[in-house]
Amino acid sequence: MWRTDGKELKGEQFIARTVVEIERRSFIWDIKYLTSNQIFEQTTLQITLPSKKAVLSLCPLLKKGKESVEEVFTVHITSDDESIKYFTFHCDLLDSLGNKLDCGEDEFWLDPLKEGAIFKLPYTIKKLIEERAKYLPKDVLSLRCDIVISTGDTTDRIESYITGIDDNICDQNFEKCESGISPDLKGDLKSMHREGTLSDTQIRTSTETFPAHTQILGARSPVFRALFSTDMKERTKECVDITDFDGETVRRLLLYMYTDTLEEDLQCQSACQLYAAADKYAVLSLKNKCSSFLQGIFSVTSACDILSLADMYQDEELKSSVQEYILLNPEDIFSSEEWQLLMKSNPRLALETMYLGYKGYYEE
């Protein structure tokens, strides 16, 4: 800073702060269970903030068919409000006694909200129905929802200032602090996992058994947190059986949960399996990393498997990317053995992808 009157400027320290304004909203969302049809009511809840700047829509995402009961209860969140820059959603399930059962928290940015963001409760529809007395009192699923929205508005102000600061202090450089897990902590957690030090449970697959720590798994996964909650603690304390993923996939999943690290030898098939495991146990950061990894290894032989995965888990970003790759390499892909298998196993998806190419050709 310089004075305009030519007088000497004494060293001054100003403390300023930029505050990002947010809006909060808490509410109870009651979703009826229709006993006659054995389905949850498909209703859309419109949420308007006090400022009326932002509007959100919440709706249960329910599939049809008997297999749907094996799926976790999912909330579909949408908004086309351009003012929303960032959004967090926290949810608790209220049981028959009014106790809050933590279902986790997630964060979303504007673009995913436009396409439709997904929030998964750590409970399958089957479990909710089987334990209706606890989870569906009076045939109603009650969710306590807390949302925080930032519209990007900020306020800037100088908090305080100090005069007479030594010039040497003004010239000092301050080291940057890097975020993330320190190498020492990561190494200690990896050793703790590998050696089973102080472990209090086991994760068992058909081929391997891994020592684990309920506190770490619960902190990293809302699904594991629910498994180790008070009402299920005795049943799962000694061992958790995982039958739908192989030992190698579970080993990679646990390693990430302890160290936030993906192994370098990941391949397409192992990445797809790890993606599926991350989705089931709601380890969202791992799911995103697997998605980014898969987007970097598109090839003639891998594209169809990745497309099937993205379609199955409704990952629109991954699906759009791999479809774009396929349509940029139509001769190689459409003549491949993998594509022939896809047309037999999922003709709808194959037709949808080819139609995008047909549509794009004529739009040009």
C-alpha positions as CSV (number, residue, x, y, z in Angstrom):
1,M,0.0,0.0,0.0
2,W,1.2,3.5,-0.8
3,R,0.2,6.9,0.6
4,T,-0.8,9.6,-1.9
5,D,0.4,12.5,0.3
6,G,4.1,11.6,0.1
7,K,4.4,10.8,3.8
8,E,6.2,7.6,5.0
9,L,4.0,4.6,5.3
10,K,4.5,2.6,8.5
11,G,4.3,-1.2,8.4
12,E,0.7,-2.3,9.0
13,Q,-0.8,-5.8,9.1
14,F,-4.4,-6.2,7.9
15,I,-6.5,-9.2,8.7
16,A,-9.3,-9.7,6.2
17,R,-11.8,-12.5,5.7
18,T,-14.0,-13.6,2.8
19,V,-17.1,-15.3,4.1
20,V,-19.0,-17.6,1.8
21,E,-22.7,-17.3,2.6
22,I,-24.7,-20.5,3.1
23,E,-28.3,-21.4,3.8
24,R,-29.5,-24.3,6.0
25,R,-32.7,-26.2,6.0
26,S,-33.7,-29.2,8.3
27,F,-36.9,-31.1,7.9
28,I,-38.6,-34.5,8.4
29,W,-39.5,-36.3,5.2
30,D,-42.2,-39.0,5.6
31,I,-42.4,-41.5,2.8
32,K,-45.4,-43.9,2.9
33,Y,-45.0,-47.6,2.4
34,L,-48.0,-48.9,0.5
35,T,-48.6,-52.3,2.0
36,S,-51.2,-53.3,-0.6
37,N,-48.6,-53.0,-3.4
38,Q,-45.5,-53.6,-1.2
39,I,-43.8,-50.5,-2.6
40,F,-42.8,-47.1,-1.3
41,E,-44.9,-44.1,-2.5
42,Q,-43.2,-42.4,-5.5
43,T,-43.5,-38.8,-4.3
44,T,-41.4,-35.7,-5.1
45,L,-40.6,-33.3,-2.3
46,Q,-39.9,-29.7,-3.4
47,I,-37.5,-27.8,-1.1
48,T,-37.3,-24.0,-1.2
49,L,-34.9,-22.1,0.9
50,P,-35.9,-19.1,3.1
51,S,-34.3,-16.7,0.6
52,K,-36.2,-18.4,-2.3
53,K,-33.0,-18.3,-4.2
54,A,-32.6,-22.0,-4.6
55,V,-35.0,-24.9,-5.1
56,L,-34.3,-28.7,-4.8
57,S,-36.3,-31.7,-5.7
58,L,-36.0,-35.0,-3.7
59,C,-37.6,-38.2,-4.8
60,P,-37.1,-41.9,-4.0
61,L,-35.4,-43.7,-6.9
62,L,-37.3,-47.0,-7.0
63,K,-36.9,-49.8,-9.4
64,K,-39.6,-52.3,-10.4
65,G,-39.4,-56.0,-10.0
66,K,-38.7,-58.5,-7.2
67,E,-34.9,-57.9,-7.5
68,S,-35.5,-54.2,-6.5
69,V,-35.9,-55.2,-2.8
70,E,-32.2,-56.2,-2.7
71,E,-31.2,-52.6,-3.7
72,V,-30.4,-50.0,-1.1
73,F,-33.0,-47.3,-0.6
74,T,-31.9,-44.4,-2.9
75,V,-32.8,-40.7,-3.0
76,H,-32.7,-38.9,-6.3
77,I,-31.8,-35.2,-5.9
78,T,-32.2,-32.7,-8.8
79,S,-32.1,-29.0,-9.3
80,D,-31.8,-26.8,-12.4
81,D,-31.3,-23.7,-10.3
82,E,-28.1,-22.0,-11.6
83,S,-27.6,-20.2,-8.3
84,I,-26.6,-23.4,-6.4
85,K,-22.9,-23.8,-6.5
86,Y,-22.4,-26.4,-3.7
87,F,-24.8,-28.6,-1.7
88,T,-24.4,-31.0,1.2
89,F,-27.1,-33.5,2.2
90,H,-27.1,-35.3,5.6
91,C,-29.8,-37.9,6.5
92,D,-30.8,-39.8,9.6
93,L,-33.4,-42.5,9.7
94,L,-35.9,-42.2,12.6
95,D,-36.9,-45.5,14.1
96,S,-40.1,-46.4,16.0
97,L,-38.6,-45.0,19.2
98,G,-37.5,-41.7,17.6
99,N,-33.8,-42.6,17.7
100,K,-31.7,-41.2,14.9
101,L,-29.8,-43.7,12.8
102,D,-27.0,-42.0,10.9
103,C,-27.3,-42.6,7.2
104,G,-24.3,-40.5,6.2
105,E,-23.6,-37.3,4.4
106,D,-22.6,-36.4,0.8
107,E,-21.7,-33.3,-1.1
108,F,-22.6,-32.2,-4.6
109,W,-21.7,-29.5,-7.1
110,L,-24.0,-27.8,-9.7
111,D,-23.5,-30.1,-12.7
112,P,-24.3,-33.4,-11.0
113,L,-27.5,-31.8,-9.5
114,K,-28.7,-30.9,-13.0
115,E,-28.3,-34.5,-14.2
116,G,-29.6,-35.9,-10.9
117,A,-27.4,-36.7,-7.9
118,I,-27.8,-40.0,-6.0
119,F,-27.8,-40.4,-2.2
120,K,-27.9,-44.0,-0.9
121,L,-29.0,-45.0,2.5
122,P,-27.1,-47.9,4.1
123,Y,-30.2,-50.0,4.2
124,T,-31.7,-52.3,1.6
125,I,-35.4,-52.0,0.8
126,K,-35.7,-55.7,1.9
127,K,-34.3,-54.9,5.3
128,L,-36.6,-52.0,5.8
129,I,-39.6,-54.1,4.9
130,E,-38.5,-57.1,7.0
131,E,-38.1,-54.9,10.1
132,R,-41.2,-52.8,9.5
133,A,-42.0,-52.5,13.2
134,K,-38.7,-50.7,13.8
135,Y,-38.1,-48.8,10.5
136,L,-41.6,-48.3,9.2
137,P,-43.8,-47.4,12.1
138,K,-47.4,-46.8,10.9
139,D,-46.0,-47.8,7.4
140,V,-44.0,-44.6,7.1
141,L,-40.3,-44.2,6.5
142,S,-39.2,-41.0,8.3
143,L,-36.0,-39.4,7.3
144,R,-34.5,-36.4,9.1
145,C,-32.8,-34.4,6.4
146,D,-30.3,-31.5,6.8
147,I,-29.2,-29.6,3.8
148,V,-26.6,-26.8,3.4
149,I,-26.5,-24.8,0.2
150,S,-24.0,-22.3,-1.0
151,T,-25.0,-20.0,-3.8
152,G,-21.5,-18.6,-4.1
153,D,-22.4,-15.2,-2.6
154,T,-19.6,-13.8,-0.4
155,T,-19.0,-10.9,1.9
156,D,-15.6,-9.4,2.4
157,R,-14.4,-7.4,5.3
158,I,-11.3,-6.3,7.2
159,E,-11.5,-7.9,10.7
160,S,-8.7,-5.9,12.3
161,Y,-5.3,-4.3,11.6
162,I,-2.1,-3.7,13.6
163,T,0.2,-0.8,13.0
164,G,4.0,-0.6,13.6
165,I,4.8,-4.0,12.2
166,D,8.5,-4.7,11.7
167,D,9.4,-4.6,8.0
168,N,11.3,-7.9,8.4
169,I,8.0,-9.6,9.2
170,C,6.4,-8.2,6.1
171,D,9.1,-9.7,3.9
172,Q,8.8,-13.2,5.4
173,N,7.7,-16.1,3.3
174,F,5.4,-18.6,4.9
175,E,5.5,-22.3,4.0
176,K,2.5,-23.9,2.4
177,C,0.7,-26.6,4.3
178,E,-0.2,-29.6,2.1
179,S,-3.4,-31.4,2.9
180,G,-3.9,-35.2,2.9
181,I,-2.7,-38.1,5.0
182,S,1.0,-37.8,6.0
183,P,3.3,-40.6,4.8
184,D,4.0,-41.7,8.4
185,L,0.3,-41.9,9.3
186,K,-0.5,-43.8,6.1
187,G,2.4,-46.2,6.7
188,D,1.2,-46.8,10.3
189,L,-2.4,-47.5,9.2
190,K,-1.2,-49.8,6.5
191,S,0.8,-51.8,9.0
192,M,-2.1,-51.8,11.5
193,H,-4.3,-53.3,8.7
194,R,-1.7,-55.8,7.5
195,E,-0.7,-57.1,10.9
196,G,-4.1,-56.9,12.5
197,T,-2.9,-54.9,15.5
198,L,-5.7,-54.3,17.9
199,S,-8.3,-55.6,15.4
200,D,-11.8,-56.2,16.8
201,T,-13.5,-57.9,13.8
202,Q,-12.8,-59.9,10.7
203,I,-13.9,-59.5,7.1
204,R,-14.4,-62.9,5.5
205,T,-14.6,-63.8,1.8
206,S,-14.9,-67.3,0.3
207,T,-11.1,-67.5,0.0
208,E,-9.5,-65.1,2.5
209,T,-10.1,-63.6,5.9
210,F,-8.9,-60.1,6.8
211,P,-8.5,-58.6,10.3
212,A,-10.1,-55.2,10.6
213,H,-11.1,-52.4,13.0
214,T,-14.8,-51.4,13.3
215,Q,-14.0,-47.8,14.1
216,I,-12.0,-47.3,10.9
217,L,-14.5,-49.1,8.7
218,G,-17.4,-47.3,10.3
219,A,-15.6,-43.9,9.7
220,R,-15.0,-44.6,6.0
221,S,-18.3,-46.3,5.1
222,P,-21.9,-45.5,6.2
223,V,-22.8,-49.1,5.3
224,F,-20.2,-50.6,7.7
225,R,-21.2,-48.0,10.2
226,A,-24.8,-49.3,10.1
227,L,-23.5,-52.9,10.4
228,F,-21.6,-52.0,13.5
229,S,-24.3,-50.0,15.1
230,T,-25.7,-50.9,18.5
231,D,-28.6,-53.0,17.4
232,M,-26.4,-55.2,15.1
233,K,-23.2,-55.2,17.0
234,E,-23.4,-58.6,18.5
235,R,-24.2,-60.3,15.2
236,T,-21.3,-58.7,13.3
237,K,-18.7,-58.1,16.0
238,E,-16.7,-61.3,15.4
239,C,-16.9,-61.6,11.6
240,V,-18.6,-59.9,8.5
241,D,-19.1,-62.2,5.6
242,I,-18.7,-60.8,2.1
243,T,-19.9,-63.3,-0.5
244,D,-20.4,-61.2,-3.6
245,F,-16.8,-60.0,-4.1
246,D,-13.6,-62.0,-4.3
247,G,-10.7,-61.8,-1.8
248,E,-8.6,-59.6,-4.1
249,T,-11.3,-57.0,-4.5
250,V,-12.0,-56.9,-0.7
251,R,-8.3,-56.6,0.0
252,R,-8.0,-53.6,-2.3
253,L,-11.2,-52.1,-0.8
254,L,-9.8,-52.4,2.7
255,L,-6.4,-51.1,1.8
256,Y,-8.0,-47.9,0.4
257,M,-10.2,-47.5,3.5
258,Y,-7.1,-47.6,5.7
259,T,-4.7,-45.6,3.5
260,D,-6.7,-43.7,0.9
261,T,-4.4,-45.4,-1.7
262,L,-5.1,-47.2,-5.0
263,E,-2.6,-49.9,-5.9
264,E,-0.7,-49.2,-9.2
265,D,-1.3,-52.7,-10.7
266,L,-5.0,-52.0,-11.1
267,Q,-6.5,-53.3,-14.4
268,C,-9.8,-53.0,-16.1
269,Q,-11.5,-56.0,-14.6
270,S,-10.1,-55.4,-11.1
271,A,-11.1,-51.7,-11.3
272,C,-14.6,-52.6,-12.3
273,Q,-14.9,-55.0,-9.4
274,L,-13.5,-52.4,-7.0
275,Y,-15.9,-49.8,-8.4
276,A,-18.8,-52.1,-7.6
277,A,-17.6,-52.8,-4.1
278,A,-17.1,-49.1,-3.5
279,D,-20.7,-48.5,-4.6
280,K,-22.1,-51.2,-2.4
281,Y,-20.3,-49.9,0.7
282,A,-20.8,-46.2,-0.2
283,V,-17.1,-45.4,-0.2
284,L,-17.7,-42.6,-2.7
285,S,-14.2,-41.2,-3.0
286,L,-13.0,-44.7,-4.0
287,K,-15.8,-45.0,-6.5
288,N,-14.9,-41.6,-8.1
289,K,-11.2,-42.7,-8.3
290,C,-12.1,-46.0,-10.0
291,S,-14.3,-44.0,-12.4
292,S,-11.5,-41.7,-13.3
293,F,-9.1,-44.6,-13.7
294,L,-11.5,-46.4,-16.1
295,Q,-11.9,-43.2,-18.1
296,G,-8.1,-43.3,-18.7
297,I,-7.9,-46.9,-20.0
298,F,-10.5,-47.0,-22.7
299,S,-9.6,-49.5,-25.5
300,V,-11.4,-51.8,-28.0
301,T,-11.3,-54.7,-25.5
302,S,-12.3,-52.7,-22.4
303,A,-14.9,-50.3,-23.7
304,C,-17.9,-52.7,-23.6
305,D,-17.2,-53.9,-20.1
306,I,-16.9,-50.3,-18.8
307,L,-20.1,-49.2,-20.7
308,S,-22.0,-52.1,-19.1
309,L,-20.7,-51.1,-15.6
310,A,-21.5,-47.4,-16.1
311,D,-25.1,-48.3,-17.3
312,M,-25.6,-50.7,-14.4
313,Y,-24.6,-48.2,-11.7
314,Q,-26.2,-45.2,-13.5
315,D,-22.8,-43.3,-13.7
316,E,-23.8,-40.9,-16.4
317,E,-20.4,-39.2,-16.6
318,L,-18.5,-42.5,-17.1
319,K,-21.2,-43.7,-19.5
320,S,-21.1,-40.6,-21.6
321,S,-17.3,-40.7,-21.8
322,V,-17.1,-44.4,-22.9
323,Q,-19.9,-43.9,-25.4
324,E,-18.0,-41.0,-26.9
325,Y,-14.9,-43.2,-27.2
326,I,-16.9,-46.0,-28.9
327,L,-18.4,-43.5,-31.4
328,L,-15.0,-42.2,-32.2
329,N,-13.8,-45.7,-33.0
330,P,-16.9,-47.3,-34.5
331,E,-15.2,-49.6,-37.0
332,D,-12.9,-51.2,-34.4
333,I,-15.5,-51.4,-31.7
334,F,-18.6,-52.6,-33.7
335,S,-16.6,-55.4,-35.3
336,S,-15.1,-56.6,-32.1
337,E,-16.1,-59.8,-30.3
338,E,-16.8,-57.8,-27.1
339,W,-19.4,-55.7,-29.0
340,Q,-21.1,-58.8,-30.3
341,L,-21.4,-60.2,-26.8
342,L,-22.8,-56.8,-25.6
343,M,-25.5,-56.9,-28.3
344,K,-26.6,-60.3,-27.1
345,S,-26.5,-59.6,-23.3
346,N,-27.8,-56.0,-23.4
347,P,-29.3,-55.1,-26.7
348,R,-31.0,-52.0,-25.3
349,L,-27.6,-50.5,-24.3
350,A,-26.0,-51.4,-27.6
351,L,-28.9,-49.9,-29.5
352,E,-28.9,-46.7,-27.4
353,T,-25.1,-46.2,-28.1
354,M,-25.5,-46.8,-31.8
355,Y,-28.5,-44.4,-31.9
356,L,-26.3,-41.7,-30.4
357,G,-23.9,-42.1,-33.3
358,Y,-26.7,-42.1,-35.8
359,K,-28.3,-39.0,-34.2
360,G,-24.9,-37.2,-34.1
361,Y,-24.2,-38.0,-37.7
362,Y,-27.4,-36.5,-39.0
363,E,-27.2,-33.5,-36.7
364,E,-23.9,-32.6,-38.3
